[in-house]
């Protein structure tokens, strides 16, 4: 069974807006910020076993790299995987579907943050 999920999401926003939306989206989902490095375009997150009050069973870690395709398009290269209580990657015994569910919620949260910031401007 494959636990690691590698995905690239493209956003039609500049790097700064995309990074802010990822950071705020993670905060809104109560993720722990493990690495906050906008200068090197990296953001590492860890999500708890619950999402929106529902028990998922596993923690998830995301390592995100931001790549500017153009001044108005940014790609987020996301590596997501389940971790144990001390933050080590799970190689076996993880629940199926948890990481993709958290990834989907995170991307939705990012999109909502971007739309909200776009209407505020």
FIDREN-736843 format. One record per residue: residue number from 0; residue in three letters; chain; x negated, y, z of N, C-alpha, C in turn. Coordinates in Angstrom, 2 decimals. Layout:
i/aa/ch/nxx/nyy/nzz/caxx/cayy/cazz/cxx/cyy/czz
NUM/ALA/A/X/Y/Z/X/Y/Z/X/Y/Z
...
% end
This chain:
i/aa/ch/nxx/nyy/nzz/caxx/cayy/cazz/cxx/cyy/czz
0/UNK/A/-0.84/-1.18/0.00/0.00/0.00/0.00/-0.88/1.25/0.00
1/UNK/A/-0.53/2.19/-0.81/-1.29/3.43/-0.93/-0.72/4.48/0.02
2/UNK/A/-1.52/4.95/0.96/-1.05/5.95/1.92/-1.41/7.37/1.52
3/UNK/A/-2.52/7.53/0.81/-2.96/8.87/0.41/-2.12/9.36/-0.75
4/UNK/A/-1.72/10.62/-0.68/-0.96/11.24/-1.76/-1.77/12.45/-2.24
5/UNK/A/-2.11/12.44/-3.53/-2.79/13.59/-4.14/-1.81/14.21/-5.10
6/UNK/A/-1.59/15.51/-4.92/-0.62/16.18/-5.76/-1.10/17.61/-6.03
7/UNK/A/-0.81/18.10/-7.22/-1.11/19.50/-7.55/0.20/20.21/-7.84
8/UNK/A/0.44/21.27/-7.11/1.63/22.08/-7.30/1.19/23.43/-7.85
9/UNK/A/1.90/23.90/-8.85/1.57/25.18/-9.47/2.61/26.22/-9.08
10/UNK/A/2.14/27.40/-8.70/3.02/28.50/-8.31/2.71/29.72/-9.16
11/UNK/A/3.73/30.39/-9.61/3.55/31.57/-10.45/3.43/32.82/-9.60
12/UNK/A/2.45/32.79/-8.71/2.14/33.90/-7.82/0.63/33.99/-7.70
13/UNK/A/0.14/35.15/-7.29/-1.30/35.31/-7.11/-1.76/34.48/-5.91
14/UNK/A/-3.07/34.31/-5.80/-3.65/33.48/-4.75/-3.23/33.94/-3.35
15/UNK/A/-3.32/35.24/-3.09/-3.02/35.75/-1.74/-1.58/35.42/-1.34
16/UNK/A/-0.64/35.66/-2.24/0.77/35.37/-1.93/0.99/33.87/-1.72
17/UNK/A/0.34/33.06/-2.53/0.49/31.62/-2.41/-0.11/31.12/-1.09
18/UNK/A/-1.28/31.63/-0.73/-1.91/31.23/0.53/-1.04/31.63/1.72
19/UNK/A/-0.54/32.86/1.69/0.33/33.33/2.79/1.58/32.48/2.90
20/UNK/A/2.16/32.11/1.76/3.37/31.29/1.80/3.08/29.91/2.37
21/UNK/A/1.92/29.35/2.05/1.54/28.05/2.60/1.35/28.15/4.11
22/UNK/A/0.68/29.19/4.55/0.43/29.39/5.98/1.75/29.58/6.74
23/UNK/A/2.60/30.47/6.23/3.88/30.73/6.90/4.82/29.53/6.79
24/UNK/A/4.77/28.84/5.67/5.59/27.64/5.51/5.20/26.56/6.50
25/UNK/A/3.89/26.40/6.72/3.40/25.43/7.69/3.85/25.82/9.10
26/UNK/A/3.74/27.10/9.42/4.17/27.59/10.74/5.65/27.34/10.94
27/UNK/A/6.46/27.57/9.90/7.91/27.38/10.03/8.27/25.91/10.26
28/UNK/A/7.41/25.00/9.80/7.62/23.57/10.03/6.90/23.07/11.27
29/UNK/A/6.34/24.00/12.04/5.65/23.70/13.30/4.40/22.84/13.11
30/UNK/A/3.71/23.06/12.02/2.46/22.35/11.77/1.33/22.99/12.57
31/UNK/A/0.35/22.18/12.91/-0.84/22.69/13.57/-1.83/23.09/12.47
32/UNK/A/-2.36/24.30/12.56/-3.35/24.78/11.59/-4.72/24.29/12.06
33/UNK/A/-5.32/23.39/11.30/-6.62/22.83/11.65/-7.77/23.64/11.06
34/UNK/A/-7.56/24.15/9.86/-8.59/24.96/9.20/-7.89/26.06/8.42
35/UNK/A/-8.20/27.28/8.78/-7.61/28.46/8.15/-8.77/29.26/7.55
36/UNK/A/-9.05/29.03/6.27/-10.22/29.62/5.63/-9.85/30.24/4.28
37/UNK/A/-9.20/31.42/4.31/-8.79/32.05/3.04/-9.97/32.43/2.15
38/UNK/A/-11.14/32.71/2.72/-12.30/33.07/1.91/-12.76/31.92/1.01
39/UNK/A/-12.68/30.70/1.53/-13.05/29.52/0.75/-11.84/28.83/0.13
40/UNK/A/-10.68/29.47/0.27/-9.43/28.99/-0.33/-9.04/27.59/0.14
41/UNK/A/-9.16/27.38/1.46/-8.80/26.09/2.04/-7.87/26.28/3.23
42/UNK/A/-6.94/25.34/3.36/-6.03/25.31/4.48/-5.80/23.84/4.83
43/UNK/A/-6.07/23.47/6.09/-5.85/22.11/6.55/-4.78/22.15/7.63
44/UNK/A/-3.82/21.24/7.53/-2.68/21.23/8.43/-2.46/19.84/8.99
45/UNK/A/-1.81/19.80/10.16/-1.36/18.52/10.69/0.07/18.68/11.17
46/UNK/A/0.91/17.77/10.71/2.32/17.78/11.07/2.57/16.69/12.10
47/UNK/A/3.48/16.98/13.02/3.82/16.04/14.08/4.73/14.94/13.55
48/UNK/A/5.19/14.08/14.44/6.04/12.95/14.05/7.47/13.34/13.74
49/UNK/A/7.84/14.58/14.02/9.21/15.02/13.76/9.22/16.12/12.71
50/UNK/A/10.30/16.17/11.96/10.49/17.20/10.94/11.95/17.61/10.97
51/UNK/A/12.19/18.88/11.19/13.56/19.40/11.31/14.36/18.63/12.36
52/UNK/A/13.68/18.26/13.45/14.35/17.56/14.54/14.56/16.08/14.32
53/UNK/A/14.14/15.55/13.20/14.31/14.12/12.91/12.98/13.40/13.10
54/UNK/A/13.03/12.26/13.74/11.84/11.47/14.03/11.41/10.71/12.78
55/UNK/A/10.16/10.92/12.37/9.62/10.26/11.19/8.74/9.06/11.52
56/UNK/A/8.06/9.14/12.65/7.25/8.01/13.09/5.75/8.15/12.91
57/UNK/A/5.30/8.98/11.98/3.86/9.17/11.77/3.52/10.65/11.67
58/UNK/A/2.30/10.96/12.06/1.77/12.30/11.85/1.19/12.36/10.45
59/UNK/A/1.18/13.56/9.86/0.63/13.73/8.52/-0.40/14.85/8.53
60/UNK/A/-1.46/14.66/7.77/-2.48/15.69/7.61/-2.54/16.09/6.15
61/UNK/A/-2.64/17.40/5.91/-2.75/17.94/4.56/-4.05/18.72/4.45
62/UNK/A/-4.77/18.49/3.38/-5.96/19.29/3.04/-5.62/19.97/1.71
63/UNK/A/-5.52/21.29/1.77/-5.06/22.05/0.61/-6.18/22.94/0.10
64/UNK/A/-6.39/22.89/-1.21/-7.34/23.80/-1.88/-6.55/24.61/-2.89
65/UNK/A/-6.82/25.89/-2.91/-6.12/26.81/-3.79/-7.02/27.16/-4.97
66/UNK/A/-6.50/27.01/-6.17/-7.26/27.28/-7.39/-6.49/28.31/-8.21
67/UNK/A/-7.14/29.44/-8.49/-6.51/30.47/-9.32/-6.66/30.08/-10.78
68/UNK/A/-5.54/29.78/-11.41/-5.54/29.45/-12.83/-5.62/30.75/-13.64
69/UNK/A/-4.91/31.76/-13.16/-4.97/33.11/-13.73/-4.66/34.07/-12.58
70/UNK/A/-4.53/35.34/-12.89/-4.24/36.31/-11.82/-2.85/36.10/-11.24
71/UNK/A/-1.97/35.47/-12.01/-0.59/35.29/-11.56/-0.18/33.83/-11.38
72/UNK/A/-1.09/32.90/-11.51/-0.77/31.48/-11.33/-1.82/30.85/-10.42
73/UNK/A/-1.33/30.15/-9.39/-2.22/29.48/-8.45/-1.79/28.03/-8.31
74/UNK/A/-2.76/27.14/-8.40/-2.52/25.72/-8.17/-2.91/25.37/-6.74
75/UNK/A/-2.10/24.55/-6.11/-2.42/24.01/-4.79/-2.73/22.53/-4.97
76/UNK/A/-3.97/22.17/-4.73/-4.38/20.77/-4.80/-4.26/20.21/-3.38
77/UNK/A/-3.31/19.31/-3.19/-2.99/18.81/-1.86/-3.36/17.34/-1.74
78/UNK/A/-4.14/17.04/-0.72/-4.42/15.67/-0.33/-3.69/15.45/0.99
79/UNK/A/-2.75/14.53/1.02/-1.94/14.29/2.21/-2.05/12.82/2.61
80/UNK/A/-2.13/12.58/3.92/-2.25/11.20/4.40/-1.81/11.12/5.86
81/UNK/A/-1.39/9.93/6.31/-0.99/9.76/7.71/-2.21/9.66/8.62
82/UNK/A/-2.04/10.13/9.86/-3.12/10.06/10.85/-2.60/9.50/12.16
83/UNK/A/-3.53/8.98/12.97/-3.18/8.46/14.29/-3.18/9.61/15.30
84/UNK/A/-2.89/9.34/16.58/-2.80/10.42/17.57/-4.08/11.25/17.75
85/UNK/A/-5.24/10.69/17.41/-6.47/11.48/17.57/-6.96/12.04/16.24
86/UNK/A/-6.12/11.96/15.21/-6.43/12.60/13.94/-7.20/11.80/12.93
87/UNK/A/-7.38/10.50/13.19/-8.08/9.66/12.23/-7.09/9.13/11.20
88/UNK/A/-7.55/9.04/9.96/-6.69/8.57/8.88/-6.25/7.13/9.12
89/UNK/A/-4.95/6.89/8.92/-4.42/5.53/9.04/-4.69/4.78/7.75
90/UNK/A/-5.31/3.63/7.86/-5.60/2.78/6.71/-4.56/1.66/6.57
91/UNK/A/-3.86/1.37/7.68/-2.81/0.34/7.65/-1.82/0.68/8.75
92/UNK/A/-0.62/0.14/8.64/0.38/0.30/9.69/1.19/1.58/9.63
93/UNK/A/1.00/2.40/8.62/1.78/3.64/8.52/3.15/3.32/7.93
94/UNK/A/4.11/4.15/8.25/5.46/3.97/7.74/5.55/4.47/6.30
95/UNK/A/6.25/3.74/5.50/6.39/4.07/4.08/7.28/5.30/3.89
96/UNK/A/6.84/6.24/3.08/7.66/7.39/2.71/7.56/8.61/3.59
97/UNK/A/6.83/8.52/4.70/6.74/9.66/5.61/5.97/10.81/4.98
98/UNK/A/4.79/10.54/4.46/3.95/11.60/3.89/4.64/12.30/2.71
99/UNK/A/5.24/11.57/1.76/5.95/12.26/0.68/7.12/13.13/1.17
100/UNK/A/7.79/12.67/2.22/8.91/13.45/2.77/8.41/14.76/3.38
101/UNK/A/7.30/14.70/4.12/6.72/15.90/4.72/6.18/16.82/3.62
102/UNK/A/5.56/16.25/2.62/5.03/17.03/1.50/6.15/17.78/0.78
103/UNK/A/7.25/17.11/0.55/8.40/17.73/-0.11/8.95/18.89/0.73
104/UNK/A/9.06/18.67/2.05/9.56/19.73/2.94/8.60/20.91/2.96
105/UNK/A/7.30/20.63/2.95/6.30/21.70/2.95/6.39/22.53/1.67
106/UNK/A/6.48/21.88/0.51/6.57/22.59/-0.76/7.85/23.42/-0.85
107/UNK/A/8.94/22.88/-0.33/10.19/23.63/-0.28/10.05/24.86/0.61
108/UNK/A/9.41/24.68/1.75/9.18/25.80/2.66/8.30/26.87/2.02
109/UNK/A/7.26/26.44/1.30/6.39/27.39/0.58/7.19/28.18/-0.44
110/UNK/A/8.01/27.50/-1.22/8.82/28.15/-2.24/9.78/29.16/-1.60
111/UNK/A/10.38/28.78/-0.49/11.29/29.69/0.22/10.55/30.93/0.72
112/UNK/A/9.32/30.73/1.23/8.52/31.85/1.70/8.18/32.79/0.53
113/UNK/A/7.83/32.21/-0.61/7.50/33.03/-1.78/8.71/33.82/-2.27
114/UNK/A/9.88/33.19/-2.30/11.10/33.88/-2.73/11.45/35.00/-1.76
115/UNK/A/11.29/34.74/-0.47/11.60/35.75/0.55/10.66/36.94/0.43
116/UNK/A/9.37/36.68/0.20/8.41/37.79/0.09/8.62/38.56/-1.21
117/UNK/A/9.11/37.89/-2.24/9.35/38.53/-3.52/10.56/39.48/-3.43
118/UNK/A/11.57/39.11/-2.64/12.75/39.97/-2.50/12.47/41.12/-1.54
119/UNK/A/11.49/40.96/-0.63/11.13/42.04/0.28/10.38/43.15/-0.43
120/UNK/A/9.67/42.83/-1.50/8.82/43.81/-2.20/9.64/44.80/-2.97
% end
